[in-house]
Structure formats: structure tokens, C-alpha cells
Amino acid sequence: MSEQNKPNQSRRQLLKNIGLSVAAGAVAAGTTTVAQAAADKPEEKNESKTTGYRETQHIRDYYETL
């Protein structure tokens, strides 16, 4: 076999390494995002004393315009 017909092994290895690096980076980025999302959950303290929806006079006036 001549020198021209032999495949370039270093180029093939480079392309394989690039593919593996991209895949490893995607996995690492995905796992750190999940870990941060779980750690960022603050404690919920509901100190507001609202009772929810209140239909006041200005809201009734608005409904009449519809």
C-alpha cells in the first residue's frame, strides 16, 4: 500500500477526542445545573395575611364595562 492511500490516524483520533470532549462537557453542564437548581430552593415563609381574591368596588366597576 502506498503512503497516499493510508488513512491519517492522528486526524481520526483528533476528531474522536473532540466528540468525546463535547459529550463530556454536556454531561458536566447538565449535572451542575441540576445540582444548583436543587440547592437554590429557598424556604417559603408566607407571612402575608391576604385571603385571596377580593371583589372590591373598582373591580365591580371594571366588570360592568366588559
LUMDOSE-808770 format. One line per field, with one value per residue: z, y, x of N, C-alpha, C in turn; residue in three letters; residue number from 1. Coordinates in nm, 4 decimals, padded with zeros to 6 digits. Layout:
BEGIN
n_c3	c(Z ...)
n_c2	c(Y ...)
n_c1	c(X ...)
ca_c3	c(Z ...)
ca_c2	c(Y ...)
ca_c1	c(X ...)
c_c3	c(Z ...)
c_c2	c(Y ...)
c_c1	c(X ...)
residu	c(ALA ...)
num	c(NUM ...)
//
This chain:
BEGIN
n_c3	c(00.0000 -00.0758 00.0479 00.0128 00.0215 00.2797 00.5728 00.7684 01.0838 01.3062 01.2599 01.2654 01.5330 01.6582 01.5841 01.7122 01.9799 02.0038 01.9764 02.2025 02.4040 02.3760 02.4375 02.7040 02.8219 02.7908 02.9563 03.2037 03.2313 03.2454 03.4827 03.6771 03.6577 03.7467 04.0108 04.1139 04.0865 04.2686 04.5050 04.5272 04.6249 04.8150 05.1556 05.2099 05.3489 05.4352 05.5183 05.4628 05.5079 05.3352 05.2044 04.9614 04.6518 04.6206 04.5676 04.5002 04.4922 04.2737 04.1088 04.0508 03.9052 03.6822 03.5737 03.4884 03.2660 03.0735)
n_c2	c(-00.1161 00.2235 00.5383 00.7426 00.6261 00.5406 00.5905 00.8897 00.8599 01.0244 01.2417 01.1223 01.0410 01.2886 01.3928 01.2083 01.2633 01.5270 01.4906 01.3320 01.5112 01.7142 01.5734 01.4978 01.7487 01.8388 01.6609 01.7232 01.9903 01.9599 01.8143 01.9902 02.1973 02.0808 02.0256 02.2827 02.3889 02.2406 02.3183 02.5872 02.6334 02.8284 02.8698 02.8764 03.1214 03.2213 03.5059 03.6951 03.8177 03.7799 03.7075 03.6119 03.6436 03.9453 04.1039 04.4165 04.7493 04.8965 04.6901 04.5667 04.7749 04.7725 04.5182 04.5674 04.7227 04.5486)
n_c1	c(00.0838 00.0533 00.1881 00.0003 -00.2533 -00.2969 -00.4856 -00.5054 -00.4202 -00.3835 -00.5485 -00.7997 -00.8063 -00.8011 -01.0526 -01.2197 -01.1541 -01.2439 -01.5211 -01.5739 -01.5019 -01.6925 -01.9265 -01.8719 -01.8560 -02.1185 -02.2568 -02.1421 -02.2212 -02.4974 -02.5340 -02.4368 -02.6176 -02.8542 -02.7838 -02.7449 -02.9992 -03.1452 -03.0244 -03.0801 -03.3335 -03.5305 -03.6465 -03.9909 -04.1766 -04.4763 -04.5824 -04.7661 -05.0959 -05.3113 -05.6311 -05.6819 -05.8551 -06.0302 -06.3282 -06.3653 -06.5119 -06.4060 -06.3231 -06.5673 -06.6810 -06.5147 -06.5756 -06.8345 -06.7916 -06.7165)
ca_c3	c(00.0000 -00.0844 00.1548 -00.0129 00.0484 00.4220 00.6413 00.8663 01.2147 01.4039 01.2339 01.3170 01.6790 01.6964 01.5707 01.8202 02.1058 02.0044 02.0038 02.3428 02.4886 02.3695 02.5122 02.8465 02.8643 02.8013 03.0759 03.3208 03.2421 03.2865 03.6228 03.7654 03.6542 03.8337 04.1483 04.1545 04.0956 04.3930 04.6181 04.5314 04.6686 04.9448 05.2426 05.1853 05.4674 05.3893 05.6289 05.4225 05.5612 05.2359 05.1989 04.8228 04.5639 04.6833 04.4684 04.5545 04.4076 04.1463 04.0259 04.0008 03.8004 03.5635 03.5164 03.4220 03.1359 02.9776)
ca_c2	c(00.0000 00.3428 00.6356 00.8256 00.5534 00.5118 00.6958 00.9697 00.8157 01.1334 01.3222 01.0462 01.0460 01.4236 01.4049 01.1295 01.3351 01.6426 01.4404 01.2896 01.6305 01.7818 01.4920 01.5080 01.8838 01.8472 01.5868 01.8001 02.1092 01.9167 01.7729 02.1057 02.2745 02.0123 02.0412 02.4199 02.4111 02.1806 02.3892 02.7242 02.6403 02.8972 02.8338 02.9603 03.1679 03.3018 03.5925 03.7868 03.7727 03.8021 03.5979 03.5747 03.7363 04.0293 04.1814 04.5488 04.8311 04.9308 04.5696 04.5532 04.8759 04.7242 04.4085 04.6250 04.7784 04.4404)
ca_c1	c(00.0000 00.1363 00.1707 -00.1161 -00.3770 -00.3111 -00.5610 -00.4326 -00.4679 -00.3845 -00.6676 -00.9146 -00.8008 -00.8389 -01.1968 -01.2796 -01.1336 -01.3325 -01.6555 -01.5815 -01.4947 -01.8224 -02.0221 -01.8400 -01.8918 -02.2643 -02.2975 -02.0992 -02.3063 -02.6302 -02.5366 -02.4191 -02.7421 -02.9495 -02.7394 -02.7692 -03.1426 -03.1910 -02.9673 -03.1281 -03.4721 -03.5373 -03.7578 -04.1075 -04.2467 -04.5883 -04.6206 -04.8720 -05.2243 -05.4156 -05.7285 -05.7018 -05.9255 -06.1330 -06.4015 -06.3929 -06.5983 -06.3426 -06.3239 -06.7047 -06.6986 -06.4447 -06.6539 -06.9519 -06.7502 -06.6887)
c_c3	c(00.0000 00.0310 00.1362 00.0251 00.1962 00.4895 00.7457 01.0052 01.3152 01.3836 01.2869 01.4689 01.7294 01.6896 01.6778 01.9536 02.1156 02.0374 02.1488 02.4369 02.4912 02.4504 02.6626 02.9010 02.8813 02.9259 03.2012 03.3395 03.2898 03.4327 03.7165 03.7679 03.7475 03.9797 04.1978 04.1717 04.2265 04.5138 04.6335 04.5814 04.8066 05.0270 05.2191 05.3174 05.4194 05.5063 05.5907 05.4654 05.4633 05.2326 05.0558 04.7464 04.6403 04.5747 04.5317 04.4543 04.2742 04.0535 03.9701 03.8899 03.6714 03.4960 03.4425 03.2855 03.0329 02.9001)
c_c2	c(00.1241 00.4374 00.7189 00.7569 00.5228 00.6245 00.7654 00.9392 00.9303 01.2225 01.2517 01.0521 01.1839 01.4404 01.3245 01.2028 01.4570 01.5989 01.3985 01.4095 01.7042 01.7049 01.5016 01.6453 01.8992 01.7749 01.6654 01.9229 02.0715 01.8791 01.8908 02.1914 02.2117 02.0320 02.1832 02.4460 02.3532 02.2596 02.5298 02.7378 02.7066 02.8464 02.9296 02.9937 03.2621 03.3851 03.6883 03.7290 03.8029 03.6804 03.5560 03.6834 03.8134 04.1120 04.3133 04.6291 04.8650 04.8104 04.5459 04.6539 04.8326 04.6115 04.4608 04.6839 04.6703 04.3998)
c_c1	c(00.0896 00.1055 00.0439 -00.2467 -00.3986 -00.3884 -00.4748 -00.4900 -00.4738 -00.5070 -00.7924 -00.9203 -00.8414 -00.9903 -01.2706 -01.2695 -01.2236 -01.4750 -01.6731 -01.5789 -01.6278 -01.9259 -01.9973 -01.8765 -02.0421 -02.3146 -02.2612 -02.1873 -02.4460 -02.6360 -02.5168 -02.5443 -02.8447 -02.9110 -02.7654 -02.9178 -03.1971 -03.1417 -03.0253 -03.2710 -03.4794 -03.6559 -03.8728 -04.1761 -04.3551 -04.6396 -04.7320 -05.0068 -05.3369 -05.5074 -05.7559 -05.7742 -06.0317 -06.1993 -06.4426 -06.4753 -06.5326 -06.3334 -06.4643 -06.7331 -06.6309 -06.5235 -06.7761 -06.9158 -06.7250 -06.8088)
residu	c(MET SER GLU GLN ASN LYS PRO ASN GLN SER ARG ARG GLN LEU LEU LYS ASN ILE GLY LEU SER VAL ALA ALA GLY ALA VAL ALA ALA GLY THR THR THR VAL ALA GLN ALA ALA ALA ASP LYS PRO GLU GLU LYS ASN GLU SER LYS THR THR GLY TYR ARG GLU THR GLN HIS ILE ARG ASP TYR TYR GLU THR LEU)
num	c(1 2 3 4 5 6 7 8 9 10 11 12 13 14 15 16 17 18 19 20 21 22 23 24 25 26 27 28 29 30 31 32 33 34 35 36 37 38 39 40 41 42 43 44 45 46 47 48 49 50 51 52 53 54 55 56 57 58 59 60 61 62 63 64 65 66)
//
